[in-house]
Amino acid sequence: MTQINSKSKPKHCGKVMLRLYIRKGTKKRKWLAVGYYCDECSKMLKEYDRMRIGGIQEILTNTTKLVEKVTNPKIVVLDPGFSLTKVGFAGEKKPRHIFDSAVYFTDSGESFIQNADKTEIEKKVKKTSHIFRLVDESEEIDKSTFEIFLSHVFEKLKIKPLETAVWVVEKHFKDRFSDFLKGRLDVINNSSLPEKAKDFLRKEKICKYINSFETAISIRRVMAEVFFNGFNISKIYFSLGEFLSLYANEQDTGVVVGIGANSTRIIPIYECYIISHGVSVREKGGLNVVKQLERYIQEEGIVIPDSPHEKNQMLKNIRLMSEELCYVSQNIKEEDRKLMQSDKYVRFINILQDKHVKMDDIRYKSTEILFEEEPLSILSNPGDLADAVIESIQKCDKGLAKSLYANILLVGGGTMYEGFMERFRKSFKAKVSNHMIFNITAKHDKLISSWIGGSMLSRSKVFEERNFWVSKAEYDDKGSSAVDRCI
């Protein structure tokens, strides 16, 4: 095998890739192209993959116009999150429903799902099963719960799964082993070993490397199995939520900072390529704010009930209370001073059956956890959210820094707290050099931006013409690995 510069010079991670050829036969000396190789992140990219990404870049120039309601819905867009699930039809401006990502069971064994914005749980709950669960600090999907959940979703949408295509919005999952290996690469690069020894260790590292998207692929396969075998849908596609959020903003380059329920994901994207070695995941999310409120309520002497129904009702009210009342302060001392001078900032909330809670400084102190420092990598000191974004950009090629700094997009429910944007911008500005120009944006629909991106992309004519979808026939032929080719 040999390496020859490609005439088209495709780029990945900002670097011109090398085209790989293999020699076939000895007489004619025929060389066959097998793909492209990025020396920056040691990633192999086949010709088909490059064309596929190029197709999505082409779609950006011809974005689909969204409507209030489609007349003949054929594609369902599903965005299952750890806390909330958004679902609706492709081509529409917003999802039809936002459900809790859980299935509730009654005493009689009946199951139902609940709209996220409802303050009262309709029926008496005996048991709650969540779609995603934490096992050893990593997320797994509950296959049986997901299947029951989908049956209720299709019923709510009043459609037949057999006649439906499904676009699934997925997320980047934390993988501690891959984080360790990334740290190990830092150790190799910064060591005083000879270059030959470093090269050998790097190759060994690459052979053993488990990509941080591995968990997402395993969950993707389980979902595909449920959709195809359980509901016999016609076709499916999976795409990363942060990429779709960027696409919804009609951009193909930027850093997407997504604060979900269970984690904060920082995804650098260059010309539709996800720069995997620059991805960073922080273990802070919206549920951490809710847990802070739970501790505060227990300290106030209110005991969380043992009854499953009352417990679910109280926890739901606490979550809604955090969304409505909590905010991000720009100066903690200034907020404390205001609170001491006046009671107009205090709120009294009834969380369950005349159990009132006084909400004072907890309104802004609970959100501080989103900005707390935590280790960025094995070799570096702890840093806050702004430090994590800066480090993520610095891991990418230096030639991309200007483009990435120019488009930092905030998405996810955790960014919706009042004052979040101002606090993050202030912190970010204090950490970057004065000559660096940066732009931080956040749309009003940042809770559903990834769903909107899926709604736009799935209806694009270019996407349909390029045949990106994974069909039922392809799944039957290749098995669950058929969906691995999705971006």
C-alpha positions, 0 to 999 in steps of 0.5 A: 500500500502507498499514499498519494496526494489526492487531486481533489484534496478533501479536508477533515479536521482542517487538514488535507487528507491523503488518498490511499491506494492498493496495488492490484496485480504485478504485470499491469501495475494497476492501483485501486483507490480505497479511501482517504486518511486524515493524519491529524486524527488517524481516521480512515474515511472511505470514498462513500463516506466523503460523498455522503458528507458532501451531500449533507453540505449540499443540503445546507444550500437548499434548506427545507421550509418548515410549516405549521402542520403537514397534511400527509405525514410519512416521517416521524422525528423522534428525539429521546432524551434522558429526561424529555422526549420530543416527537412530531412529524418531519417538515413541521416547525415544532414537535407535536408532543414533549413527553417525560422519557418514562412509562408509568404503570398503574395498580392494574398493570395499565401503562401510559406516558405523560406530557412533560408540561402537565403538573398533575399526573393523570392516573395513580402510579405504582411503578415508573420505568425510564427509557434510559438508566444509569449503570455504573455512571454510564447510560443504558437503554431499557429495551422493553420500556422503550418498546412500550413507550413507542407503542404509546407514541404511535397511538398518540400520533394516530399513525401506523408504524408499517407506513412510517419512516423514523428519524432518530436524534441521538446524543454523544455518550460518555465513555470513560475508557476512551477518555482514559486512552485520550489522556494516555495519548497526551502522556505519550506526546508530552513524554521525553521518549524518542520519536520512534518509540512514540510512534510505536505507542501511538499505533498501539493506542490506535489499535486498542482505541474504543471510540467514544461513540461506541456506547451510542452505536450500541444504543442505536442498534437496540433502537433499530431492533425495536423499530424494525422487529417490534414495529416493522417500520419501513426505514430509519435514520440516526443523526447526532443531536448537536449536528442537527442543532447546527444544521437548524441554524443553517451552519456547517461549522461551529462548536455546539455546547449542549446541556442536557438532563444528565451531561454537557456535551461540547461538539466541535464540527467543521464543514459537517465533520464531527471532530471526534478528538475535540469532543468533550463531555462534562458530567453536569446537566439540568438534573443536577440542578433538580437534585440540588433543589431536592436536597434543599427541600429535605433540609427544610424538613419536607420528606419525599413520600414513599408512595410511588404516585406522590413521589413522582408527583413531587419530583415532577413539581420540583423539576417544573419549579426549577424551570420556572423559578431558578436563574443564573446570577451574574454576581453571587454577592450582589444577589445575596445583598438584594435578597437581604434588602427585600423579600420580593425575590422570595417565592413560596411554592406548594410542591404537594398537598399544601407542603410549601417551600420557601425559595430564596437564595436556592433560586440562583445558587442551585444553577451554579453547579452548571459552571462548577470546575471539574477535571478537563483531562488527565494532565490539565487542571480543573476548569469550568464550562468556558475552560472546557469549550476553549480546551475542546477548540484547542484540541482541534487543528489550529487553522480551525480555531478562528472558524470555531470561535466564530460560532459557539452555539448553546442548546439544550434545556440546561441553557434555558435558565434566565441569565445563562447566556450572559454569565457564559459570555462573561466567563468566556470573554475573561478567559480568551485573549483580547484579539480573539473574536468570538460569537456565542449564540442561542436561539429561543427554541434551543430546547427543541433545536435538534428536533427542528434540525431533524425535521428539516433534514429528513424532508430534504430532496437531496437526502432522499435522492442520495438514499441515506435511509436504512431500509427494512430490507437492508436491516434484514440483510445485514442485521443491526449493524446496518445502522452503523453507517448513519452519521 
